[in-house]
Amino acid sequence: MSATATEHHTEVGGLERLTNPSARDAEAAALLRHPDLLEDIAALHRPSSSSC
């Protein structure tokens, strides 16, 4: 039996973590938004100076 996207989410904890995050989830989200962690990804989305 293959799992659909909905079934997968319910197996992993559902959307509860998005709609009602625990204190630990909120702390983790703050770390994931930290500029040092985002810089490499943000750089990928900036226009390159060589493409002008």
mmCIF entry with sequence, helices, sheets and N, C-alpha, C, O atoms, coordinates in Angstrom:
data_MODEL
# 
_entry.id   MODEL 
# 
_entity.id                         1 
_entity.type                       polymer 
_entity.pdbx_number_of_molecules   1 
# 
_entity_poly.entity_id                      1 
_entity_poly.type                           'polypeptide(L)' 
_entity_poly.nstd_linkage                   no 
_entity_poly.nstd_monomer                   no 
_entity_poly.pdbx_seq_one_letter_code       MSATATEHHTEVGGLERLTNPSARDAEAAALLRHPDLLEDIAALHRPSSSSC 
_entity_poly.pdbx_seq_one_letter_code_can   MSATATEHHTEVGGLERLTNPSARDAEAAALLRHPDLLEDIAALHRPSSSSC 
_entity_poly.pdbx_strand_id                 A 
# 
loop_
_entity_poly_seq.entity_id 
_entity_poly_seq.num 
_entity_poly_seq.mon_id 
_entity_poly_seq.hetero 
1 1  MET n 
1 2  SER n 
1 3  ALA n 
1 4  THR n 
1 5  ALA n 
1 6  THR n 
1 7  GLU n 
1 8  HIS n 
1 9  HIS n 
1 10 THR n 
1 11 GLU n 
1 12 VAL n 
1 13 GLY n 
1 14 GLY n 
1 15 LEU n 
1 16 GLU n 
1 17 ARG n 
1 18 LEU n 
1 19 THR n 
1 20 ASN n 
1 21 PRO n 
1 22 SER n 
1 23 ALA n 
1 24 ARG n 
1 25 ASP n 
1 26 ALA n 
1 27 GLU n 
1 28 ALA n 
1 29 ALA n 
1 30 ALA n 
1 31 LEU n 
1 32 LEU n 
1 33 ARG n 
1 34 HIS n 
1 35 PRO n 
1 36 ASP n 
1 37 LEU n 
1 38 LEU n 
1 39 GLU n 
1 40 ASP n 
1 41 ILE n 
1 42 ALA n 
1 43 ALA n 
1 44 LEU n 
1 45 HIS n 
1 46 ARG n 
1 47 PRO n 
1 48 SER n 
1 49 SER n 
1 50 SER n 
1 51 SER n 
1 52 CYS n 
# 
_struct_asym.id          A 
_struct_asym.entity_id   1 
# 
loop_
_struct_conf.conf_type_id 
_struct_conf.id 
_struct_conf.pdbx_PDB_helix_id 
_struct_conf.beg_label_comp_id 
_struct_conf.beg_label_asym_id 
_struct_conf.beg_label_seq_id 
_struct_conf.pdbx_beg_PDB_ins_code 
_struct_conf.end_label_comp_id 
_struct_conf.end_label_asym_id 
_struct_conf.end_label_seq_id 
_struct_conf.pdbx_end_PDB_ins_code 
_struct_conf.beg_auth_comp_id 
_struct_conf.beg_auth_asym_id 
_struct_conf.beg_auth_seq_id 
_struct_conf.end_auth_comp_id 
_struct_conf.end_auth_asym_id 
_struct_conf.end_auth_seq_id 
_struct_conf.pdbx_PDB_helix_class 
_struct_conf.details 
_struct_conf.pdbx_PDB_helix_length 
HELX_P HELX_P1 AA1 ALA A 5  ? VAL A 12 ? ALA A 5  VAL A 12 1 ? 8  
HELX_P HELX_P2 AA2 GLU A 16 ? THR A 19 ? GLU A 16 THR A 19 1 ? 4  
HELX_P HELX_P3 AA3 ALA A 23 ? LEU A 32 ? ALA A 23 LEU A 32 1 ? 10 
HELX_P HELX_P4 AA4 PRO A 35 ? HIS A 45 ? PRO A 35 HIS A 45 1 ? 11 
HELX_P HELX_P5 AA5 SER A 49 ? SER A 51 ? SER A 49 SER A 51 5 ? 3  
# 
_struct_conf_type.id          HELX_P 
_struct_conf_type.criteria    ? 
_struct_conf_type.reference   ? 
# 
loop_
_atom_site.group_PDB 
_atom_site.id 
_atom_site.type_symbol 
_atom_site.label_atom_id 
_atom_site.label_alt_id 
_atom_site.label_comp_id 
_atom_site.label_asym_id 
_atom_site.label_entity_id 
_atom_site.label_seq_id 
_atom_site.pdbx_PDB_ins_code 
_atom_site.Cartn_x 
_atom_site.Cartn_y 
_atom_site.Cartn_z 
_atom_site.occupancy 
_atom_site.B_iso_or_equiv 
_atom_site.pdbx_formal_charge 
_atom_site.auth_seq_id 
_atom_site.auth_comp_id 
_atom_site.auth_asym_id 
_atom_site.auth_atom_id 
_atom_site.pdbx_PDB_model_num 
ATOM 1   N N  . MET A 1 1  ? 0.849  -1.179 0.000   1.00 0.00 ? 1  MET A N  1 
ATOM 2   C CA . MET A 1 1  ? 0.000  0.000  0.000   1.00 0.00 ? 1  MET A CA 1 
ATOM 3   C C  . MET A 1 1  ? 0.891  1.237  0.000   1.00 0.00 ? 1  MET A C  1 
ATOM 4   O O  . MET A 1 1  ? 1.725  1.394  0.892   1.00 0.00 ? 1  MET A O  1 
ATOM 5   N N  . SER A 1 2  ? 0.730  2.101  -0.968  1.00 0.00 ? 2  SER A N  1 
ATOM 6   C CA . SER A 1 2  ? 1.537  3.315  -1.022  1.00 0.00 ? 2  SER A CA 1 
ATOM 7   C C  . SER A 1 2  ? 0.836  4.431  -0.252  1.00 0.00 ? 2  SER A C  1 
ATOM 8   O O  . SER A 1 2  ? -0.392 4.513  -0.231  1.00 0.00 ? 2  SER A O  1 
ATOM 9   N N  . ALA A 1 3  ? 1.633  5.281  0.373   1.00 0.00 ? 3  ALA A N  1 
ATOM 10  C CA . ALA A 1 3  ? 1.094  6.376  1.163   1.00 0.00 ? 3  ALA A CA 1 
ATOM 11  C C  . ALA A 1 3  ? 0.928  7.619  0.289   1.00 0.00 ? 3  ALA A C  1 
ATOM 12  O O  . ALA A 1 3  ? 1.795  7.946  -0.521  1.00 0.00 ? 3  ALA A O  1 
ATOM 13  N N  . THR A 1 4  ? -0.179 8.291  0.466   1.00 0.00 ? 4  THR A N  1 
ATOM 14  C CA . THR A 1 4  ? -0.363 9.567  -0.225  1.00 0.00 ? 4  THR A CA 1 
ATOM 15  C C  . THR A 1 4  ? 0.301  10.653 0.605   1.00 0.00 ? 4  THR A C  1 
ATOM 16  O O  . THR A 1 4  ? 0.740  10.399 1.726   1.00 0.00 ? 4  THR A O  1 
ATOM 17  N N  . ALA A 1 5  ? 0.376  11.851 0.066   1.00 0.00 ? 5  ALA A N  1 
ATOM 18  C CA . ALA A 1 5  ? 0.988  12.961 0.798   1.00 0.00 ? 5  ALA A CA 1 
ATOM 19  C C  . ALA A 1 5  ? 0.268  13.189 2.127   1.00 0.00 ? 5  ALA A C  1 
ATOM 20  O O  . ALA A 1 5  ? 0.906  13.448 3.148   1.00 0.00 ? 5  ALA A O  1 
ATOM 21  N N  . THR A 1 6  ? -1.048 13.093 2.110   1.00 0.00 ? 6  THR A N  1 
ATOM 22  C CA . THR A 1 6  ? -1.817 13.302 3.336   1.00 0.00 ? 6  THR A CA 1 
ATOM 23  C C  . THR A 1 6  ? -1.508 12.225 4.352   1.00 0.00 ? 6  THR A C  1 
ATOM 24  O O  . THR A 1 6  ? -1.307 12.520 5.530   1.00 0.00 ? 6  THR A O  1 
ATOM 25  N N  . GLU A 1 7  ? -1.469 10.978 3.911   1.00 0.00 ? 7  GLU A N  1 
ATOM 26  C CA . GLU A 1 7  ? -1.162 9.887  4.832   1.00 0.00 ? 7  GLU A CA 1 
ATOM 27  C C  . GLU A 1 7  ? 0.236  10.036 5.401   1.00 0.00 ? 7  GLU A C  1 
ATOM 28  O O  . GLU A 1 7  ? 0.467  9.761  6.578   1.00 0.00 ? 7  GLU A O  1 
ATOM 29  N N  . HIS A 1 8  ? 1.168  10.472 4.567   1.00 0.00 ? 8  HIS A N  1 
ATOM 30  C CA . HIS A 1 8  ? 2.540  10.642 5.028   1.00 0.00 ? 8  HIS A CA 1 
ATOM 31  C C  . HIS A 1 8  ? 2.592  11.680 6.156   1.00 0.00 ? 8  HIS A C  1 
ATOM 32  O O  . HIS A 1 8  ? 3.251  11.469 7.174   1.00 0.00 ? 8  HIS A O  1 
ATOM 33  N N  . HIS A 1 9  ? 1.890  12.801 5.961   1.00 0.00 ? 9  HIS A N  1 
ATOM 34  C CA . HIS A 1 9  ? 1.917  13.842 6.984   1.00 0.00 ? 9  HIS A CA 1 
ATOM 35  C C  . HIS A 1 9  ? 1.305  13.357 8.286   1.00 0.00 ? 9  HIS A C  1 
ATOM 36  O O  . HIS A 1 9  ? 1.802  13.698 9.359   1.00 0.00 ? 9  HIS A O  1 
ATOM 37  N N  . THR A 1 10 ? 0.249  12.579 8.222   1.00 0.00 ? 10 THR A N  1 
ATOM 38  C CA . THR A 1 10 ? -0.353 12.104 9.462   1.00 0.00 ? 10 THR A CA 1 
ATOM 39  C C  . THR A 1 10 ? 0.576  11.119 10.163  1.00 0.00 ? 10 THR A C  1 
ATOM 40  O O  . THR A 1 10 ? 0.576  11.037 11.391  1.00 0.00 ? 10 THR A O  1 
ATOM 41  N N  . GLU A 1 11 ? 1.366  10.376 9.398   1.00 0.00 ? 11 GLU A N  1 
ATOM 42  C CA . GLU A 1 11 ? 2.305  9.443  10.012  1.00 0.00 ? 11 GLU A CA 1 
ATOM 43  C C  . GLU A 1 11 ? 3.429  10.182 10.728  1.00 0.00 ? 11 GLU A C  1 
ATOM 44  O O  . GLU A 1 11 ? 3.945  9.690  11.731  1.00 0.00 ? 11 GLU A O  1 
ATOM 45  N N  . VAL A 1 12 ? 3.811  11.337 10.238  1.00 0.00 ? 12 VAL A N  1 
ATOM 46  C CA . VAL A 1 12 ? 4.953  12.059 10.779  1.00 0.00 ? 12 VAL A CA 1 
ATOM 47  C C  . VAL A 1 12 ? 4.519  13.087 11.824  1.00 0.00 ? 12 VAL A C  1 
ATOM 48  O O  . VAL A 1 12 ? 5.381  13.722 12.432  1.00 0.00 ? 12 VAL A O  1 
ATOM 49  N N  . GLY A 1 13 ? 3.258  13.269 12.051  1.00 0.00 ? 13 GLY A N  1 
ATOM 50  C CA . GLY A 1 13 ? 2.811  14.211 13.058  1.00 0.00 ? 13 GLY A CA 1 
ATOM 51  C C  . GLY A 1 13 ? 1.788  15.202 12.540  1.00 0.00 ? 13 GLY A C  1 
ATOM 52  O O  . GLY A 1 13 ? 1.329  16.073 13.279  1.00 0.00 ? 13 GLY A O  1 
ATOM 53  N N  . GLY A 1 14 ? 1.433  15.073 11.283  1.00 0.00 ? 14 GLY A N  1 
ATOM 54  C CA . GLY A 1 14 ? 0.401  15.916 10.717  1.00 0.00 ? 14 GLY A CA 1 
ATOM 55  C C  . GLY A 1 14 ? 0.814  17.363 10.597  1.00 0.00 ? 14 GLY A C  1 
ATOM 56  O O  . GLY A 1 14 ? 1.988  17.708 10.732  1.00 0.00 ? 14 GLY A O  1 
ATOM 57  N N  . LEU A 1 15 ? -0.156 18.193 10.346  1.00 0.00 ? 15 LEU A N  1 
ATOM 58  C CA . LEU A 1 15 ? 0.088  19.616 10.206  1.00 0.00 ? 15 LEU A CA 1 
ATOM 59  C C  . LEU A 1 15 ? 0.081  20.320 11.550  1.00 0.00 ? 15 LEU A C  1 
ATOM 60  O O  . LEU A 1 15 ? 0.258  21.536 11.617  1.00 0.00 ? 15 LEU A O  1 
ATOM 61  N N  . GLU A 1 16 ? -0.121 19.572 12.609  1.00 0.00 ? 16 GLU A N  1 
ATOM 62  C CA . GLU A 1 16 ? -0.147 20.139 13.958  1.00 0.00 ? 16 GLU A CA 1 
ATOM 63  C C  . GLU A 1 16 ? 1.114  20.952 14.243  1.00 0.00 ? 16 GLU A C  1 
ATOM 64  O O  . GLU A 1 16 ? 1.044  22.004 14.878  1.00 0.00 ? 16 GLU A O  1 
ATOM 65  N N  . ARG A 1 17 ? 2.250  20.476 13.784  1.00 0.00 ? 17 ARG A N  1 
ATOM 66  C CA . ARG A 1 17 ? 3.507  21.173 14.051  1.00 0.00 ? 17 ARG A CA 1 
ATOM 67  C C  . ARG A 1 17 ? 3.559  22.521 13.346  1.00 0.00 ? 17 ARG A C  1 
ATOM 68  O O  . ARG A 1 17 ? 4.263  23.425 13.796  1.00 0.00 ? 17 ARG A O  1 
ATOM 69  N N  . LEU A 1 18 ? 2.822  22.670 12.242  1.00 0.00 ? 18 LEU A N  1 
ATOM 70  C CA . LEU A 1 18 ? 2.782  23.948 11.531  1.00 0.00 ? 18 LEU A CA 1 
ATOM 71  C C  . LEU A 1 18 ? 1.737  24.889 12.118  1.00 0.00 ? 18 LEU A C  1 
ATOM 72  O O  . LEU A 1 18 ? 1.963  26.096 12.204  1.00 0.00 ? 18 LEU A O  1 
ATOM 73  N N  . THR A 1 19 ? 0.603  24.343 12.519  1.00 0.00 ? 19 THR A N  1 
ATOM 74  C CA . THR A 1 19 ? -0.489 25.172 13.003  1.00 0.00 ? 19 THR A CA 1 
ATOM 75  C C  . THR A 1 19 ? -0.419 25.433 14.497  1.00 0.00 ? 19 THR A C  1 
ATOM 76  O O  . THR A 1 19 ? -0.955 26.433 14.976  1.00 0.00 ? 19 THR A O  1 
ATOM 77  N N  . ASN A 1 20 ? 0.237  24.547 15.242  1.00 0.00 ? 20 ASN A N  1 
ATOM 78  C CA . ASN A 1 20 ? 0.343  24.691 16.696  1.00 0.00 ? 20 ASN A CA 1 
ATOM 79  C C  . ASN A 1 20 ? 1.698  24.142 17.136  1.00 0.00 ? 20 ASN A C  1 
ATOM 80  O O  . ASN A 1 20 ? 1.763  23.095 17.780  1.00 0.00 ? 20 ASN A O  1 
ATOM 81  N N  . PRO A 1 21 ? 2.782  24.842 16.791  1.00 0.00 ? 21 PRO A N  1 
ATOM 82  C CA . PRO A 1 21 ? 4.115  24.307 17.077  1.00 0.00 ? 21 PRO A CA 1 
ATOM 83  C C  . PRO A 1 21 ? 4.407  24.254 18.574  1.00 0.00 ? 21 PRO A C  1 
ATOM 84  O O  . PRO A 1 21 ? 3.943  25.093 19.347  1.00 0.00 ? 21 PRO A O  1 
ATOM 85  N N  . SER A 1 22 ? 5.177  23.261 18.957  1.00 0.00 ? 22 SER A N  1 
ATOM 86  C CA . SER A 1 22 ? 5.617  23.171 20.350  1.00 0.00 ? 22 SER A CA 1 
ATOM 87  C C  . SER A 1 22 ? 6.709  24.206 20.581  1.00 0.00 ? 22 SER A C  1 
ATOM 88  O O  . SER A 1 22 ? 7.191  24.824 19.632  1.00 0.00 ? 22 SER A O  1 
ATOM 89  N N  . ALA A 1 23 ? 7.094  24.395 21.817  1.00 0.00 ? 23 ALA A N  1 
ATOM 90  C CA . ALA A 1 23 ? 8.172  25.336 22.137  1.00 0.00 ? 23 ALA A CA 1 
ATOM 91  C C  . ALA A 1 23 ? 9.454  24.912 21.423  1.00 0.00 ? 23 ALA A C  1 
ATOM 92  O O  . ALA A 1 23 ? 10.201 25.759 20.932  1.00 0.00 ? 23 ALA A O  1 
ATOM 93  N N  . ARG A 1 24 ? 9.706  23.622 21.365  1.00 0.00 ? 24 ARG A N  1 
ATOM 94  C CA . ARG A 1 24 ? 10.922 23.122 20.695  1.00 0.00 ? 24 ARG A CA 1 
ATOM 95  C C  . ARG A 1 24 ? 10.875 23.415 19.189  1.00 0.00 ? 24 ARG A C  1 
ATOM 96  O O  . ARG A 1 24 ? 11.888 23.796 18.602  1.00 0.00 ? 24 ARG A O  1 
ATOM 97  N N  . ASP A 1 25 ? 9.710  23.241 18.567  1.00 0.00 ? 25 ASP A N  1 
ATOM 98  C CA . ASP A 1 25 ? 9.569  23.554 17.139  1.00 0.00 ? 25 ASP A CA 1 
ATOM 99  C C  . ASP A 1 25 ? 9.814  25.035 16.887  1.00 0.00 ? 25 ASP A C  1 
ATOM 100 O O  . ASP A 1 25 ? 10.468 25.393 15.907  1.00 0.00 ? 25 ASP A O  1 
ATOM 101 N N  . ALA A 1 26 ? 9.298  25.903 17.756  1.00 0.00 ? 26 ALA A N  1 
ATOM 102 C CA . ALA A 1 26 ? 9.480  27.341 17.595  1.00 0.00 ? 26 ALA A CA 1 
ATOM 103 C C  . ALA A 1 26 ? 10.956 27.724 17.729  1.00 0.00 ? 26 ALA A C  1 
ATOM 104 O O  . ALA A 1 26 ? 11.450 28.566 16.979  1.00 0.00 ? 26 ALA A O  1 
ATOM 105 N N  . GLU A 1 27 ? 11.652 27.114 18.673  1.00 0.00 ? 27 GLU A N  1 
ATOM 106 C CA . GLU A 1 27 ? 13.081 27.378 18.836  1.00 0.00 ? 27 GLU A CA 1 
ATOM 107 C C  . GLU A 1 27 ? 13.863 26.912 17.616  1.00 0.00 ? 27 GLU A C  1 
ATOM 108 O O  . GLU A 1 27 ? 14.780 27.601 17.168  1.00 0.00 ? 27 GLU A O  1 
ATOM 109 N N  . ALA A 1 28 ? 13.515 25.767 17.084  1.00 0.00 ? 28 ALA A N  1 
ATOM 110 C CA . ALA A 1 28 ? 14.198 25.241 15.904  1.00 0.00 ? 28 ALA A CA 1 
ATOM 111 C C  . ALA A 1 28 ? 13.952 26.142 14.697  1.00 0.00 ? 28 ALA A C  1 
ATOM 112 O O  . ALA A 1 28 ? 14.861 26.371 13.900  1.00 0.00 ? 28 ALA A O  1 
ATOM 113 N N  . ALA A 1 29 ? 12.740 26.649 14.557  1.00 0.00 ? 29 ALA A N  1 
ATOM 114 C CA . ALA A 1 29 ? 12.422 27.526 13.427  1.00 0.00 ? 29 ALA A CA 1 
ATOM 115 C C  . ALA A 1 29 ? 13.268 28.792 13.475  1.00 0.00 ? 29 ALA A C  1 
ATOM 116 O O  . ALA A 1 29 ? 13.728 29.280 12.443  1.00 0.00 ? 29 ALA A O  1 
ATOM 117 N N  . ALA A 1 30 ? 13.468 29.315 14.668  1.00 0.00 ? 30 ALA A N  1 
ATOM 118 C CA . ALA A 1 30 ? 14.303 30.521 14.796  1.00 0.00 ? 30 ALA A CA 1 
ATOM 119 C C  . ALA A 1 30 ? 15.729 30.232 14.350  1.00 0.00 ? 30 ALA A C  1 
ATOM 120 O O  . ALA A 1 30 ? 16.348 31.068 13.692  1.00 0.00 ? 30 ALA A O  1 
ATOM 121 N N  . LEU A 1 31 ? 16.255 29.077 14.691  1.00 0.00 ? 31 LEU A N  1 
ATOM 122 C CA . LEU A 1 31 ? 17.605 28.713 14.265  1.00 0.00 ? 31 LEU A CA 1 
ATOM 123 C C  . LEU A 1 31 ? 17.690 28.558 12.755  1.00 0.00 ? 31 LEU A C  1 
ATOM 124 O O  . LEU A 1 31 ? 18.687 28.948 12.147  1.00 0.00 ? 31 LEU A O  1 
ATOM 125 N N  . LEU A 1 32 ? 16.655 27.994 12.145  1.00 0.00 ? 32 LEU A N  1 
ATOM 126 C CA . LEU A 1 32 ? 16.653 27.785 10.704  1.00 0.00 ? 32 LEU A CA 1 
ATOM 127 C C  . LEU A 1 32 ? 16.588 29.096 9.929   1.00 0.00 ? 32 LEU A C  1 
ATOM 128 O O  . LEU A 1 32 ? 16.976 29.148 8.762   1.00 0.00 ? 32 LEU A O  1 
ATOM 129 N N  . ARG A 1 33 ? 16.103 30.148 10.568  1.00 0.00 ? 33 ARG A N  1 
ATOM 130 C CA . ARG A 1 33 ? 16.044 31.461 9.912   1.00 0.00 ? 33 ARG A CA 1 
ATOM 131 C C  . ARG A 1 33 ? 17.296 32.296 10.182  1.00 0.00 ? 33 ARG A C  1 
ATOM 132 O O  . ARG A 1 33 ? 17.377 33.444 9.746   1.00 0.00 ? 33 ARG A O  1 
ATOM 133 N N  . HIS A 1 34 ? 18.255 31.741 10.885  1.00 0.00 ? 34 HIS A N  1 
ATOM 134 C CA . HIS A 1 34 ? 19.457 32.488 11.247  1.00 0.00 ? 34 HIS A CA 1 
ATOM 135 C C  . HIS A 1 34 ? 20.211 32.899 9.983   1.00 0.00 ? 34 HIS A C  1 
ATOM 136 O O  . HIS A 1 34 ? 20.408 32.070 9.095   1.00 0.00 ? 34 HIS A O  1 
ATOM 137 N N  . PRO A 1 35 ? 20.640 34.170 9.883   1.00 0.00 ? 35 PRO A N  1 
ATOM 138 C CA . PRO A 1 35 ? 21.309 34.664 8.670   1.00 0.00 ? 35 PRO A CA 1 
ATOM 139 C C  . PRO A 1 35 ? 22.543 33.856 8.257   1.00 0.00 ? 35 PRO A C  1 
ATOM 140 O O  . PRO A 1 35 ? 22.796 33.683 7.065   1.00 0.00 ? 35 PRO A O  1 
ATOM 141 N N  . ASP A 1 36 ? 23.299 33.371 9.215   1.00 0.00 ? 36 ASP A N  1 
ATOM 142 C CA . ASP A 1 36 ? 24.488 32.582 8.871   1.00 0.00 ? 36 ASP A CA 1 
ATOM 143 C C  . ASP A 1 36 ? 24.120 31.295 8.152   1.00 0.00 ? 36 ASP A C  1 
ATOM 144 O O  . ASP A 1 36 ? 24.873 30.819 7.303   1.00 0.00 ? 36 ASP A O  1 
ATOM 145 N N  . LEU A 1 37 ? 22.970 30.731 8.485   1.00 0.00 ? 37 LEU A N  1 
ATOM 146 C CA . LEU A 1 37 ? 22.539 29.488 7.844   1.00 0.00 ? 37 LEU A CA 1 
ATOM 147 C C  . LEU A 1 37 ? 21.876 29.751 6.498   1.00 0.00 ? 37 LEU A C  1 
ATOM 148 O O  . LEU A 1 37 ? 21.891 28.891 5.618   1.00 0.00 ? 37 LEU A O  1 
ATOM 149 N N  . LEU A 1 38 ? 21.301 30.924 6.336   1.00 0.00 ? 38 LEU A N  1 
ATOM 150 C CA . LEU A 1 38 ? 20.579 31.248 5.105   1.00 0.00 ? 38 LEU A CA 1 
ATOM 151 C C  . LEU A 1 38 ? 21.460 31.865 4.029   1.00 0.00 ? 38 LEU A C  1 
ATOM 152 O O  . LEU A 1 38 ? 21.083 31.864 2.857   1.00 0.00 ? 38 LEU A O  1 
ATOM 153 N N  . GLU A 1 39 ? 22.615 32.387 4.394   1.00 0.00 ? 39 GLU A N  1 
ATOM 154 C CA . GLU A 1 39 ? 23.438 33.139 3.454   1.00 0.00 ? 39 GLU A CA 1 
ATOM 155 C C  . GLU A 1 39 ? 23.792 32.344 2.196   1.00 0.00 ? 39 GLU A C  1 
ATOM 156 O O  . GLU A 1 39 ? 23.668 32.870 1.090   1.00 0.00 ? 39 GLU A O  1 
ATOM 157 N N  . ASP A 1 40 ? 24.226 31.102 2.337   1.00 0.00 ? 40 ASP A N  1 
ATOM 158 C CA . ASP A 1 40 ? 24.608 30.309 1.168   1.00 0.00 ? 40 ASP A CA 1 
ATOM 159 C C  . ASP A 1 40 ? 23.422 30.085 0.227   1.00 0.00 ? 40 ASP A C  1 
ATOM 160 O O  . ASP A 1 40 ? 23.581 30.117 -0.993  1.00 0.00 ? 40 ASP A O  1 
ATOM 161 N N  . ILE A 1 41 ? 22.255 29.862 0.786   1.00 0.00 ? 41 ILE A N  1 
ATOM 162 C CA . ILE A 1 41 ? 21.069 29.644 -0.040  1.00 0.00 ? 41 ILE A CA 1 
ATOM 163 C C  . ILE A 1 41 ? 20.630 30.958 -0.679  1.00 0.00 ? 41 ILE A C  1 
ATOM 164 O O  . ILE A 1 41 ? 20.260 30.988 -1.853  1.00 0.00 ? 41 ILE A O  1 
ATOM 165 N N  . ALA A 1 42 ? 20.672 32.047 0.096   1.00 0.00 ? 42 ALA A N  1 
ATOM 166 C CA . ALA A 1 42 ? 20.299 33.358 -0.447  1.00 0.00 ? 42 ALA A CA 1 
ATOM 167 C C  . ALA A 1 42 ? 21.227 33.738 -1.596  1.00 0.00 ? 42 ALA A C  1 
ATOM 168 O O  . ALA A 1 42 ? 20.780 34.319 -2.585  1.00 0.00 ? 42 ALA A O  1 
ATOM 169 N N  . ALA A 1 43 ? 22.503 33.418 -1.475  1.00 0.00 ? 43 ALA A N  1 
ATOM 170 C CA . ALA A 1 43 ? 23.467 33.740 -2.529  1.00 0.00 ? 43 ALA A CA 1 
ATOM 171 C C  . ALA A 1 43 ? 23.122 33.035 -3.841  1.00 0.00 ? 43 ALA A C  1 
ATOM 172 O O  . ALA A 1 43 ? 23.375 33.576 -4.917  1.00 0.00 ? 43 ALA A O  1 
ATOM 173 N N  . LEU A 1 44 ? 22.556 31.856 -3.762  1.00 0.00 ? 44 LEU A N  1 
ATOM 174 C CA . LEU A 1 44 ? 22.169 31.125 -4.974  1.00 0.00 ? 44 LEU A CA 1 
ATOM 175 C C  . LEU A 1 44 ? 21.060 31.850 -5.736  1.00 0.00 ? 44 LEU A C  1 
ATOM 176 O O  . LEU A 1 44 ? 20.940 31.703 -6.952  1.00 0.00 ? 44 LEU A O  1 
ATOM 177 N N  . HIS A 1 45 ? 20.262 32.621 -5.027  1.00 0.00 ? 45 HIS A N  1 
ATOM 178 C CA . HIS A 1 45 ? 19.112 33.277 -5.641  1.00 0.00 ? 45 HIS A CA 1 
ATOM 179 C C  . HIS A 1 45 ? 19.380 34.713 -6.051  1.00 0.00 ? 45 HIS A C  1 
ATOM 180 O O  . HIS A 1 45 ? 18.520 35.361 -6.648  1.00 0.00 ? 45 HIS A O  1 
ATOM 181 N N  . ARG A 1 46 ? 20.555 35.211 -5.738  1.00 0.00 ? 46 ARG A N  1 
ATOM 182 C CA . ARG A 1 46 ? 20.921 36.583 -6.146  1.00 0.00 ? 46 ARG A CA 1 
ATOM 183 C C  . ARG A 1 46 ? 21.381 36.562 -7.600  1.00 0.00 ? 46 ARG A C  1 
ATOM 184 O O  . ARG A 1 46 ? 22.007 35.607 -8.060  1.00 0.00 ? 46 ARG A O  1 
ATOM 185 N N  . PRO A 1 47 ? 21.058 37.628 -8.304  1.00 0.00 ? 47 PRO A N  1 
ATOM 186 C CA . PRO A 1 47 ? 21.557 37.701 -9.694  1.00 0.00 ? 47 PRO A CA 1 
ATOM 187 C C  . PRO A 1 47 ? 23.084 37.762 -9.691  1.00 0.00 ? 47 PRO A C  1 
ATOM 188 O O  . PRO A 1 47 ? 23.691 38.457 -8.876  1.00 0.00 ? 47 PRO A O  1 
ATOM 189 N N  . SER A 1 48 ? 23.661 37.056 -10.576 1.00 0.00 ? 48 SER A N  1 
ATOM 190 C CA . SER A 1 48 ? 25.105 37.030 -10.714 1.00 0.00 ? 48 SER A CA 1 
ATOM 191 C C  . SER A 1 48 ? 25.564 38.272 -11.454 1.00 0.00 ? 48 SER A C  1 
ATOM 192 O O  . SER A 1 48 ? 24.889 38.717 -12.382 1.00 0.00 ? 48 SER A O  1 
ATOM 193 N N  . SER A 1 49 ? 26.701 38.843 -11.062 1.00 0.00 ? 49 SER A N  1 
ATOM 194 C CA . SER A 1 49 ? 27.205 40.035 -11.736 1.00 0.00 ? 49 SER A CA 1 
ATOM 195 C C  . SER A 1 49 ? 27.691 39.703 -13.154 1.00 0.00 ? 49 SER A C  1 
ATOM 196 O O  . SER A 1 49 ? 27.783 40.592 -14.000 1.00 0.00 ? 49 SER A O  1 
ATOM 197 N N  . SER A 1 50 ? 28.000 38.438 -13.410 1.00 0.00 ? 50 SER A N  1 
ATOM 198 C CA . SER A 1 50 ? 28.474 38.044 -14.733 1.00 0.00 ? 50 SER A CA 1 
ATOM 199 C C  . SER A 1 50 ? 27.323 37.852 -15.724 1.00 0.00 ? 50 SER A C  1 
ATOM 200 O O  . SER A 1 50 ? 27.567 37.713 -16.922 1.00 0.00 ? 50 SER A O  1 
ATOM 201 N N  . SER A 1 51 ? 26.086 37.843 -15.251 1.00 0.00 ? 51 SER A N  1 
ATOM 202 C CA . SER A 1 51 ? 24.955 37.623 -16.161 1.00 0.00 ? 51 SER A CA 1 
ATOM 203 C C  . SER A 1 51 ? 24.415 38.917 -16.748 1.00 0.00 ? 51 SER A C  1 
ATOM 204 O O  . SER A 1 51 ? 23.450 38.886 -17.511 1.00 0.00 ? 51 SER A O  1 
ATOM 205 N N  . CYS A 1 52 ? 25.017 40.056 -16.408 1.00 0.00 ? 52 CYS A N  1 
ATOM 206 C CA . CYS A 1 52 ? 24.529 41.356 -16.915 1.00 0.00 ? 52 CYS A CA 1 
ATOM 207 C C  . CYS A 1 52 ? 24.910 41.565 -18.353 1.00 0.00 ? 52 CYS A C  1 
ATOM 208 O O  . CYS A 1 52 ? 24.582 42.599 -18.934 1.00 0.00 ? 52 CYS A O  1 
# 
